[in-house]
Amino acid sequence: MLAERAGLRIHEVPVDWVDDPDSRVDLVATAVADLKGVARLAADLMGHRIPVATVRARLARAGGGGRAGARPGPLGQVARFALVGVASTLAYLVLYGVLRGVLAAQPANAAALLATAVANTSANRRFTFAVRGAARAARHQLQGLGVFALALALTAGSLAGLHAAVPRPRRALELAVLVAANLAATVLRFLLLRDWVFRPSRRATTPAAAPAAAQTVSEPRPPIALTRSTP
């Protein structure tokens, strides 16, 4: 868990397992000790007594094994954005179907979009573009609401056009038009999130001004090995 929090890649290595029928383990004592260790780790993480951020920053500066805050490549971003988009679209359609029973089409559409916009921005922030921490989180949400406004304009315009062409469209036709409008808005949303909302800061990609000696000295890092012992 600590290695993952520090931005390291985790790899499981298979081992040979030999069962010893004469093995003697105190299951209760072992379980209690494990639970105490989990509790200590959780308390230290919540109390910020483990400098995970410092370790992550040092790994990022040193390069090599650490992938702290590594931004996925274009294909990875598209794949992750698609997963978040599918989940958001399903949630949106469910909410729209529920709200449409008590609201008109336009208010139901706006409420369903707004309810999923904040969660969508948070998921893309962390999962798609690997942005973590509270820094600029409020700004990202405000920019995400701007992207939401564009999506609302597209879907609302599609609904208005549908109702102008068909005064009383069937619910299935409304949903089909909304799905098509959301697909059209998805490309625009991805580009805006990537190149505007979550664009990497130049400060993060450009080495900070520091004395030359401090920049040229690299600290050797011993290899990190994670093992798991099984009784």
C-alpha positions as CSV (number, residue, x, y, z in Angstrom):
1,M,0.0,0.0,0.0
2,L,2.8,2.4,0.8
3,A,4.6,1.6,-2.4
4,E,1.4,2.2,-4.4
5,R,0.7,5.5,-2.6
6,A,4.3,6.6,-3.4
7,G,3.6,6.0,-7.1
8,L,5.6,2.8,-7.6
9,R,4.4,0.1,-10.0
10,I,3.4,-3.1,-8.3
11,H,4.3,-6.5,-9.8
12,E,3.4,-9.9,-8.4
13,V,6.0,-12.6,-8.7
14,P,5.0,-16.3,-8.5
15,V,6.7,-18.5,-5.9
16,D,6.8,-22.2,-5.3
17,W,4.3,-23.3,-2.6
18,V,5.1,-26.3,-0.4
19,D,2.5,-27.3,2.2
20,D,3.8,-28.5,5.5
21,P,1.2,-30.7,7.2
22,D,3.1,-30.3,10.5
23,S,2.9,-26.5,10.4
24,R,1.7,-24.9,13.6
25,V,0.2,-21.4,13.5
26,D,-1.8,-19.6,16.1
27,L,-4.6,-18.3,13.8
28,V,-6.2,-16.0,16.4
29,A,-2.9,-14.3,17.4
30,T,-1.8,-14.0,13.8
31,A,-5.2,-12.4,12.7
32,V,-5.1,-10.0,15.7
33,A,-1.5,-9.0,14.9
34,D,-2.5,-8.4,11.2
35,L,-5.5,-6.3,12.2
36,K,-3.4,-4.2,14.6
37,G,-0.9,-3.6,11.8
38,V,-3.7,-2.5,9.4
39,A,-5.0,-0.2,12.1
40,R,-1.6,1.3,12.8
41,L,-1.0,1.9,9.0
42,A,-4.4,3.5,8.6
43,A,-3.9,5.8,11.6
44,D,-0.4,6.8,10.4
45,L,-1.8,7.6,6.9
46,M,-4.8,9.6,8.3
47,G,-2.5,11.4,10.7
48,H,0.0,12.2,7.9
49,R,2.8,10.7,9.9
50,I,4.1,8.8,6.9
51,P,5.7,11.2,4.4
52,V,4.2,9.6,1.3
53,A,4.1,12.9,-0.6
54,T,7.8,13.5,0.1
55,V,8.7,10.0,-1.0
56,R,6.6,10.4,-4.2
57,A,8.3,13.7,-5.0
58,R,11.8,12.3,-4.4
59,L,11.1,9.3,-6.7
60,A,9.8,11.7,-9.4
61,R,12.9,13.8,-9.2
62,A,15.2,10.8,-9.2
63,G,13.4,9.2,-12.2
64,G,13.7,5.5,-13.0
65,G,11.6,3.2,-10.8
66,G,9.1,5.8,-9.6
67,R,6.1,6.7,-11.7
68,A,4.8,9.3,-9.2
69,G,2.0,11.3,-10.7
70,A,2.7,9.7,-14.1
71,R,0.3,11.0,-16.7
72,P,-1.1,8.2,-18.9
73,G,-0.3,8.3,-22.6
74,P,-2.9,9.4,-25.2
75,L,-4.3,5.9,-25.7
76,G,-4.4,5.3,-22.0
77,Q,-6.2,8.6,-21.5
78,V,-8.8,7.7,-24.2
79,A,-9.4,4.3,-22.7
80,R,-9.8,5.6,-19.2
81,F,-11.9,8.5,-20.4
82,A,-14.2,6.1,-22.2
83,L,-14.7,4.0,-19.1
84,V,-15.6,7.0,-17.0
85,G,-17.8,8.2,-19.9
86,V,-19.7,4.9,-20.1
87,A,-20.3,4.9,-16.3
88,S,-21.4,8.6,-16.4
89,T,-23.7,8.0,-19.4
90,L,-25.4,5.1,-17.7
91,A,-25.9,7.1,-14.5
92,Y,-27.2,10.0,-16.6
93,L,-29.7,7.9,-18.5
94,V,-30.9,6.3,-15.2
95,L,-31.3,9.7,-13.6
96,Y,-33.0,11.2,-16.6
97,G,-35.4,8.2,-16.8
98,V,-36.4,8.7,-13.2
99,L,-36.6,12.5,-13.3
100,R,-38.5,12.5,-16.6
101,G,-41.5,10.9,-14.7
102,V,-41.9,14.0,-12.6
103,L,-40.3,16.8,-14.7
104,A,-40.4,18.1,-18.2
105,A,-37.7,17.0,-20.6
106,Q,-35.5,20.1,-20.3
107,P,-35.4,20.3,-16.5
108,A,-34.9,16.5,-16.2
109,N,-32.0,16.7,-18.7
110,A,-30.3,19.6,-16.8
111,A,-30.7,18.0,-13.4
112,A,-29.4,14.6,-14.6
113,L,-26.4,16.3,-16.3
114,L,-25.6,18.4,-13.3
115,A,-25.8,15.4,-10.9
116,T,-23.2,13.5,-12.9
117,A,-21.0,16.4,-13.9
118,V,-19.1,16.8,-10.5
119,A,-18.6,13.0,-10.2
120,N,-17.4,12.9,-13.8
121,T,-14.9,15.7,-13.3
122,S,-13.5,14.1,-10.1
123,A,-13.2,10.6,-11.7
124,N,-11.4,12.0,-14.8
125,R,-9.2,14.2,-12.6
126,R,-7.8,11.2,-10.7
127,F,-8.3,8.2,-13.0
128,T,-7.8,9.6,-16.5
129,F,-5.3,12.4,-16.1
130,A,-3.6,11.3,-12.8
131,V,-4.1,14.6,-11.0
132,R,-4.1,14.0,-7.2
133,G,-4.3,16.2,-4.1
134,A,-6.4,19.1,-3.2
135,A,-4.4,21.7,-5.1
136,R,-6.6,23.4,-7.7
137,A,-9.4,21.0,-7.1
138,A,-12.0,23.7,-6.8
139,R,-10.7,25.4,-9.9
140,H,-10.9,22.1,-11.8
141,Q,-14.5,21.7,-10.7
142,L,-15.4,25.2,-11.9
143,Q,-13.8,24.5,-15.2
144,G,-15.6,21.1,-15.3
145,L,-18.9,23.0,-14.8
146,G,-18.0,25.1,-17.9
147,V,-17.5,21.9,-19.9
148,F,-20.9,20.8,-18.4
149,A,-22.5,24.0,-19.7
150,L,-21.3,23.2,-23.2
151,A,-22.7,19.6,-22.9
152,L,-26.0,21.0,-21.6
153,A,-26.2,23.4,-24.6
154,L,-25.6,20.5,-27.0
155,T,-28.1,18.2,-25.4
156,A,-30.7,20.9,-24.8
157,G,-30.4,22.0,-28.4
158,S,-30.9,18.5,-29.6
159,L,-34.0,18.1,-27.5
160,A,-35.3,21.4,-28.7
161,G,-34.8,20.3,-32.3
162,L,-36.5,17.0,-31.7
163,H,-39.5,18.6,-30.1
164,A,-39.7,21.1,-32.9
165,A,-39.7,18.3,-35.5
166,V,-41.9,15.9,-33.5
167,P,-44.3,17.6,-31.1
168,R,-44.8,14.5,-29.0
169,P,-41.9,12.2,-29.4
170,R,-41.7,8.8,-27.7
171,R,-39.5,8.4,-24.7
172,A,-37.2,5.9,-26.5
173,L,-36.7,8.5,-29.3
174,E,-35.8,11.2,-26.7
175,L,-33.2,8.9,-25.2
176,A,-31.8,8.0,-28.6
177,V,-31.4,11.7,-29.5
178,L,-29.8,12.4,-26.1
179,V,-27.3,9.5,-26.5
180,A,-26.3,10.8,-29.9
181,A,-25.9,14.3,-28.5
182,N,-23.8,13.0,-25.6
183,L,-21.6,11.1,-28.0
184,A,-21.0,14.3,-30.0
185,A,-20.3,16.2,-26.8
186,T,-17.9,13.5,-25.6
187,V,-15.1,14.3,-28.1
188,L,-15.4,18.0,-27.2
189,R,-15.4,17.2,-23.5
190,F,-12.3,15.0,-23.7
191,L,-10.3,17.7,-25.6
192,L,-11.3,20.4,-23.2
193,L,-10.5,18.3,-20.1
194,R,-7.1,17.3,-21.6
195,D,-6.0,20.6,-23.0
196,W,-7.7,23.1,-20.7
197,V,-8.9,21.7,-17.4
198,F,-6.2,19.2,-16.6
199,R,-3.4,20.5,-18.8
200,P,-0.1,19.8,-17.1
201,S,1.4,22.8,-15.4
202,R,4.6,24.2,-16.8
203,R,5.9,24.4,-13.3
204,A,5.4,20.7,-12.9
205,T,7.2,19.8,-16.1
206,T,10.0,22.4,-16.0
207,P,12.8,21.9,-13.4
208,A,12.5,24.6,-10.7
209,A,15.3,27.1,-10.5
210,A,17.9,25.8,-8.0
211,P,21.6,25.9,-7.6
212,A,23.5,23.9,-10.2
213,A,25.1,21.7,-7.5
214,A,21.8,20.8,-6.0
215,Q,20.5,19.8,-9.5
216,T,23.5,17.6,-10.4
217,V,23.7,15.6,-7.2
218,S,21.5,12.5,-7.3
219,E,20.8,10.5,-4.3
220,P,21.3,6.7,-4.8
221,R,18.2,4.8,-4.1
222,P,18.4,1.2,-2.8
223,P,16.1,-1.3,-4.6
224,I,12.8,-1.7,-2.9
225,A,11.5,-5.3,-2.4
226,L,8.1,-6.1,-1.1
227,T,7.6,-9.7,0.2
228,R,4.7,-11.4,1.7
229,S,5.2,-14.2,4.2
230,T,2.5,-16.8,4.6
231,P,2.2,-19.1,7.6
